[in-house]
Each structure stands twice: as C-alpha cells, then as structure tokens.
Amino acid sequence: MKNYIYILIFISIAFTNANANEIKFQNSSLTIQTKDSEYIFNIEIAITEQERSRGLMHRKELKQTEGMLFLYPKKQIIKMWMKNTLIPLDMIFINNSGKIIDIFKMTIPKDLTPIGPDVKLKGVLEINGGLTSYLNINKGDYIIHPSLNGK
C-alpha cells in the first residue's frame, strides 16, 4: 500500500510539472514602423508572469518574421535575461505608445546578465538577433499593436 501511494504521488508531480511546461501563448501580429519602411511580424504575447518567465526559452529556432511581445500591467523598469534561451535575440524595449526606447542587439544565449535600460517601460519585443540592424530598426521607431496606445 505504501508503494502504491508513492507511485500516485510521483505520477501526480510528473503531470503537474508537464502541465506547467505547456504554456499556450496568445498569437497576434504587429508592425514595426521605421523611418523608411514597415515590417509585419507574427508574434506570441507573454502577458502573465508565468508566460513572461518562460518567454522564448528552450527554442532552437525562430523564423525571421516571428517574435515575442512581453507586456507588463504597468510601466516599470524591465530587465530581461537569456536563461535557457538557445538563440541570439534582439531585444526592443518600448514605452506605452510603442515607441522604441532602446535596443539590445545580438544577446548572448544562456547569459544570465540582466539586460535593459533603467527607464520605466511597457514591454519588450524579442526578434531574431541581427534583424534590427538588417532592417534598420532604430530608437525612436514604433511598434504598432492594439495593446499599445499608438503614437
């Protein structure tokens, strides 16, 4: 009987951990508006604390037109890291209106160094490392998405 109880506890813990790893992000699209162009990205949105904690961890690839938008309930200083993130990313830090305040390019996979400006912001868009340079995305450009207030 004692062994039976241990087996039930083990199975219960295994299923709980498996479900915790199965986060379903909301899908959407957004536009990055630069001085000269507009680029549309298919994104996943990380809204809850659990979703923001998971982010793009453990992914081996990210298509060139994909990304993840991390949104916070109120403006705050946001620091990101690359724990368990396997691909280099460009991190685009944005304010409530979607204006790009700062960009950290080609972040280092698995690095635990906190990344982000010391300014209160609304969110972060993560895209493939090097894309902001390739597409000429700069500070002052805009992210257009319904969750942001617009210009």
C-alpha positions in Angstrom: 0.0 0.0 0.0 2.8 2.4 0.9 4.5 1.8 -2.5 1.2 2.4 -4.2 0.8 5.9 -2.5 4.4 6.8 -3.5 3.6 5.9 -7.1 0.5 8.0 -7.1 2.4 11.0 -5.6 5.2 10.6 -8.3 2.6 10.5 -11.1 0.8 13.5 -9.7 4.0 15.5 -9.6 5.0 14.4 -13.1 1.7 15.5 -14.6 1.8 18.8 -12.7 5.3 19.6 -14.0 4.3 18.6 -17.5 1.3 20.9 -17.5 3.4 23.8 -16.1 5.7 23.5 -19.2 2.8 23.6 -21.6 2.2 27.3 -21.8 -0.1 28.4 -24.7 0.8 32.0 -25.7 -1.7 34.2 -27.5 -0.9 34.7 -31.1 -1.1 38.1 -32.9 0.7 40.3 -35.4 2.3 43.7 -35.1 4.0 46.2 -37.3 7.4 47.8 -36.8 7.3 51.2 -38.4 10.7 52.6 -39.2 11.6 55.9 -40.8 11.6 54.3 -44.3 9.6 51.0 -44.0 7.1 48.9 -42.2 7.6 45.3 -41.2 4.9 42.8 -40.1 5.8 40.1 -37.6 3.7 37.2 -36.3 4.1 37.2 -32.6 3.3 35.4 -29.4 2.3 37.6 -26.5 3.6 37.0 -23.0 1.2 38.7 -20.6 1.1 36.7 -17.4 4.1 36.4 -15.0 4.3 32.7 -15.9 4.4 33.5 -19.7 6.9 36.2 -19.3 9.1 33.9 -17.2 9.1 31.3 -19.9 9.5 33.6 -22.9 11.5 32.0 -25.7 13.4 29.6 -23.5 14.4 26.2 -25.0 13.5 27.1 -28.6 16.0 26.1 -31.2 14.8 28.4 -33.9 12.7 31.5 -34.5 11.5 32.4 -38.0 12.6 35.7 -39.4 9.1 37.1 -39.3 8.3 35.9 -35.8 8.9 37.3 -32.3 7.5 37.5 -28.8 6.0 40.6 -27.2 6.3 40.8 -23.4 3.7 43.1 -21.9 3.6 44.3 -18.3 0.5 45.5 -16.4 2.0 48.9 -15.6 5.1 50.9 -16.6 8.2 49.6 -14.8 11.9 49.1 -15.2 12.2 45.9 -17.2 15.3 43.6 -17.1 15.5 40.6 -19.3 18.0 37.7 -19.4 18.8 34.8 -21.7 18.4 31.9 -19.2 17.8 28.7 -21.2 17.4 30.8 -24.4 19.3 29.0 -27.1 19.3 31.6 -29.9 20.6 35.1 -30.1 17.9 37.8 -29.9 17.5 41.5 -30.5 15.5 42.9 -27.5 13.5 46.0 -28.3 12.3 48.0 -25.3 9.2 50.0 -25.8 7.0 52.6 -24.0 3.2 52.7 -23.7 2.8 54.3 -27.1 5.0 51.7 -28.8 8.0 54.0 -29.3 11.3 52.1 -29.3 13.3 53.5 -26.3 16.3 51.1 -26.5 17.6 48.1 -28.4 20.0 45.5 -27.2 21.3 43.6 -30.2 22.6 40.0 -30.5 22.1 39.0 -26.9 24.2 36.0 -25.8 22.3 32.7 -25.5 22.1 31.3 -21.9 23.7 34.5 -20.4 22.2 35.4 -17.0 23.2 39.1 -17.2 20.2 41.4 -16.7 19.5 43.4 -19.9 17.5 46.6 -20.2 17.6 50.3 -19.7 16.9 52.0 -16.4 13.7 53.6 -17.6 10.0 52.6 -16.8 8.6 50.9 -19.9 5.5 48.9 -21.1 7.2 46.0 -22.8 9.8 44.3 -24.8 9.7 42.8 -28.3 12.2 40.0 -28.9 13.1 39.1 -32.5 16.0 37.2 -34.1 19.4 38.5 -33.3 20.7 40.8 -36.0 17.3 41.7 -37.5 17.2 45.2 -36.1 20.5 46.0 -37.9 19.5 44.3 -41.1 16.1 46.0 -41.2 17.4 49.4 -39.9 15.2 49.4 -36.9 16.3 52.2 -34.5 15.4 54.0 -31.3 12.5 56.3 -32.0 10.8 53.9 -34.4 7.4 52.5 -33.4 5.8 49.1 -32.7 2.2 49.2 -33.7 -0.1 46.7 -31.9 -3.6 47.0 -30.3 -2.1 46.5 -26.8 -0.2 49.8 -27.2 -1.7 53.2 -27.1 -0.3 54.3 -30.5 1.7 57.4 -31.3 
